[in-house]
Structure formats: C-alpha cells, structure tokens
Amino acid sequence: MEEISFEQWKKLDIRVGEILEVEDHPHADRLYVMTIDIGKEKRRIVAGIKICFLEVIILSVLSLTIAVAIPTL
C-alpha cells in the first residue's frame, strides 16, 4: 500500500457521519449499502463490513468518512 504525505493528508475532507440506514447490497453477499448523515448532506456508500458487523449493531454509530466522491441520485 502506498503511503501519503502529511500535506496530502491535510487535503482530505474527513467528516464524522451517523449511519442512518443499512441494507444488504443487492448483488454482493459481503457488502452493505448504507446511508450516512455527514452534516451538510446525506450520502449512500457501500461498505465491505458485513462479515464483521450485524445491521442492528451499526445503526446510529458514528463513523469517519472521507468525503471525496460526488454524490449520486
């Protein structure tokens, strides 16, 4: 894995988000599709954490999110 410099790290848009919804990914057994509230907006993300956590455990959990992708509708 490639490391990044501190200057590159400072440019990342890291936000704390609350996990609002969790659903199974329709085409993958190990993925969740989650809705996360990151303050200014809500985003849907895909996370490969299904083998580690049950849906009910991660609801309302706060999560660090790197907000780099453009949200899609």
C-alpha positions, -999 to 999 in steps of 0.1 A, spaced: 0 0 0 13 34 -9 17 60 19 7 96 15 25 127 29 12 148 57 5 176 31 -17 152 11 -34 140 43 -43 176 53 -62 180 20 -86 151 27 -122 160 36 -126 138 67 -160 140 83 -179 123 111 -211 108 99 -240 90 116 -251 57 100 -289 61 94 -298 31 73 -282 -2 65 -294 -26 38 -279 -57 21 -262 -50 -12 -284 -65 -40 -255 -81 -58 -229 -89 -32 -230 -112 -1 -203 -93 18 -214 -57 13 -238 -33 29 -253 -2 13 -255 25 40 -270 60 42 -247 82 63 -255 118 75 -223 138 72 -237 171 84 -243 191 52 -257 162 33 -267 125 34 -247 100 13 -251 64 3 -220 44 5 -210 7 0 -190 -9 28 -174 -43 30 -181 -48 67 -209 -73 66 -188 -102 77 -178 -82 108 -210 -64 119 -247 -71 120 -270 -44 107 -286 -36 141 -252 -31 157 -240 -4 133 -272 17 131 -267 51 147 -230 45 150 -207 75 142 -182 68 115 -153 86 100 -159 92 63 -136 106 36 -160 127 15 -143 127 -19 -168 112 -42 -195 132 -59 -229 121 -45 -252 103 -70 -290 103 -70 
